[in-house]
């Protein structure tokens, strides 16, 4: 009997350790997940555009394919790299973060530039002029998964930079939880957004009460401005997060002046207002990061379009350089 009790006590001890580990993983995942909020907003704002124009019965299957591609990006390709970096090449984390930050600044600035100076990409327009809907769907899904890979790499790198030193298994579990949780949250939200107008239309046409039908029509009318608002918020998020990553990256690499200047400005503004000092400091910091993101992103546009794009086009043999 004493042996059995000892065994049960050991099992209970192991269970407590396992439960504590699960709590640690969940806490670390939640902390790291909050740091990626800006990229998540952009991801959720960008993805609906990939299924726009397709038949309603193809929207959810397309989102499903993109979701599986996103999970593959994070768990198969990016997770192993994220686990190797801190142990074998920790000095690469900051440059990789800044590379992703540069991409976010470029994308955000390009959207701003396109808004004020609308322009078309003839190569993209030709690529989209495809008569076969199935082939077009494949192209759209592939494009969404490629974009997701870049955003996922940024998410995983940001998450990795927030993790405290621990065992490789703890880091793997935490990053896996982050990868799955973020993917489900983003593409679940995208699915709700994309199908909201169909749900609203169904309610408007089939509900028995006039109030309910009016509610359905309201959903349908609300979707276009909601999508525009998401696009706007996504652009702001890209510039804010991208600028923030660049400022912190420069600070980590020894160039402290930009970070210290913004920090000082945020402190002065918060003390001068005297109320909601934390929010004011964050708002000023985010605004400064966003301005830096716009300026840096605008500077990157000619580099990306005139140098990097044509170079990628020559290497891959695609029309990227035309």
N, C-alpha and C positions, 0 to 999 in steps of 0.2 A: 504493500500500500504506500509506504513512504517513497518507494521508487517511482510509482505512478504520480504521486503528488509533486515530486521533484520535476518529473517530465512535464507535467501540466504547468508548473511554475516557469520552466524554461520556455515553453511555448508561449505563455502569456508575456514573458519578457521580450521574446522575438516579435510578437504582435505589437507590443508597445513601440518598439524601435521602428517597425515597418510603418505604423501609423504616424509616428513622428516624422519619418522620412517623407511620407505622402504629404503631410502638412507643410514640410519645408519646401517640397517641390511646388506645391500649390501657391505658397506665399511668394517664392522666387519667381514663378511664372506670372503671377499677378503684378508684381513690381516691375518686371521686365516688360510686360504687355502694355503698361501705361506709358512707357517711354516710346512706344512705337505708334502712338495714337495718330500722329500726323500722317504717317505713311498709310495707316489703315483707312483713314478718311479718304485719302487719295485713291487707294485701291478700290474702295466701295464706290467712289464717284466715277472712276474711269470705266470699270467693267461693264455697266449697262450699255455703253455705246457699242460694244462688240456684238450685242444681240439685237440692236435696233434695226428694224426693216425686215426681219424674218417673220415667218408665220408664227402665230402664238403657240402652236403645238411643238415648235422647235426650240423655243426659248429655254425651257427648263432642261431639256437634254443637252443643249449647248453649255449652260451653266454647270451642269453635272460634269461634262467633259473638262471644262476649265478648272473645276474644283479638284478633280482627280489629278490633273496636270500640276496644279498648285501644290497638292500634297506630295506628289513625286518630286517636284522641285525642292521642297523643304526637307523631306525625310530621306530621300535617296541621294541627292546631290549635295545639298547645302549643310545638312546636319553633320556628316562626317568631316567636312572641311572646317566647320565651326568648332568641332572637338579637337581637331589637330592644331589649329592656329595657336591657342593659348599655350600649348605644350611644346611646340616645335618652332613657331614663328610668331611670338606675341607682338613683336614690333610691327607686324603687318596689319594689325587690327585697326589702328588709327588711320593709316593711309587708305585702307579699304573702306572704312567709314566715310572718309572724305571723298573717295571716288563715287560712292553712292550718293553723297550729299551734292556733289557736282552734277550728277544726273538729275536729281530732283530740282536743283536750281535751274538747270537748262530747260527741263520740261515745263516748269512753272513759268519761266520767263518767255518761253516760246509761245505758250498759251496767251500770255498777256500781249505779246507782240502781235500775234495773229488776231486778237480781238480788236486792236487799234489799227492794224494794217492787214486786213484779210488777204490771204494769198492761198493759192492751190498748189498741190504737189502733183504734177502731171504724171509722174511715175506711179504714184499711189492711185490716182484716178484710173489709169490704164489697168493697173492690177485688179481694181475692184470691178471693172467692166467684164464680169464673167457670166456667161449665159447659164452655166450649170449651177443650180442652187446648192447642191451637195458639195461641190468643189469650193464654192464661195464660203459655205459653212466651215469646211475644213480649214480654209485660209484664215478665217476670222478667229476660230478657236486656237489655231497655232499662234497667231499674232498675240492673242490675249495671254497665252501661256508664256510666251517670250517676255512680254511686259511684266507678267507676274514674277518671272524668275528674278528680274532686277529688283523689283519691290520686295520680294521674299528674301533676297540676299541682304537687302538693307535691314529688313525686320530682324533677321537672324543675327546680323552683326551687331545691331543696336542692343538686342536682347543679351547677346553674349557679353557685351561691354558692361552690362549692369549686374552680371552674376558675380557673387562672391566666390573666392577660391574654395573649391571643394573637390570631391572625387570625380573622376571622369564619368562614372555612372550617374551620379547626381546631376551633373551638367547635361548629360545625354537625356535623362528623364525630363528635366526642366525644359530643355529646348524642344523636346518632342511634344510635351504638353502645350507649349507656346505655339508650335507649328500647327498642331491639330486644332487647338482652340481658336486661334486667329483665323485659320482657313474657314472653319465652320461659321464663325461669326460674320466674316466678310461676305462670303458667298451665300450664306443664308439670308443676310440682309439684302444682297443684290437680287436674289430670287424673289423676295417679298416686294422689292421696288419694281422689278420688271413685270410681275404679275398683278400688281395692285390695280392697274387700269382695267385689266380683264375681269378681276373680281368686282370692281366698281360697276363695270358695264353689265355684268351678270345680275348684280343687285338691282341696278336701275331698270332692267328689262323684266325681271321676274319677281321682284318683291311685291307683296300684297298691299302693304301700307304705303301711302303717298310719301310719308316722312322718310321711310326706308329707301324708297326709290330716289328721293331727293338726295339722300346721303350717298347713294351709289353714284349719282351724277356729279356730286361734289368731289368724290374720289377721282373720277375721270378727269375733271377740270383741274384738279390740284396737281396731277402728275407732271405735266410739262414744266410749270414753274418750280416744282420740287427738284426735278432733274437739273434744271438750270442752276438752282441754288446749290445742289450737291457739287456740280461742276465748279462753281465759284469757290465754294468752301474747300474743295479738293485742291484748287490752284493755290489758294492762300496757305493751305497746309503744306503743300510741297515747298513753297518758298520759305515758310517759317522753319520747317524741319530742316530743309537743306541748308539754309543760312546758319541755323543753330549748330548743325553738325560741323560746318566749316569753321565757325568761330571756336568751338571747343577743340576741334582738331588742331588748329593753329596754336591754341593755348597749350595743348599736350605736347606739341612739337617745339615749344619754347618761345613762340611769338605771342606774348601776353597782352600787348597793347590793345587790340580790338576787344578782347574779352573784358579786360579791366575797365575800358572806357564805357562799354555798355552796362557793366555791373554798376559803375559809379553813377551813370545817368539814371538807371533804374532806382537806385537808393535815393538820389536827390529828389526824383519825382514822387516817390512813395512818401518821403518825409514831408515834402511840401504840401501834399494833399491831406495827410493826417488821418484819413479814413481808408479802410480796406487796403492797407499798405501792401499786403502780400499780393493781392490781385493787381494793384497798380504797378508794382515792380514786375510782375509777370507780363502784364500787358505791354509795358515799355520795352522789356527785353524781347518779347515776341515781335513787336513792331520793328525794332532795330534789326533783329534777325531776318525778318521778312524783307526789309529794305536792302540789306546786304545780299540776300538771296536773289532779289531782282537785278541788282547791279552786276553781281557775279554771273548770273544766268544770262543776262544780255551780252556780256563779254564773251560767253561761251558759244553763243549762237553762230557767229561766223566761223569759229574754230570747228564746231561740230558739223556744220553744213558744207563748208568749203574744204576741210582737211580730213576730219575723221570719217565722215560719210563716204566721200569718194574712195578713201583708203579701204574701208570695209567693203565697198562695192567691188573693188579690184580683187580683193582677197577671196571674196565669196562668189564673185561672178554674177552678183545680183544687180538690180537697178538702183541700189542705195546711193551710188555715187553720181547718178544722173539727175 
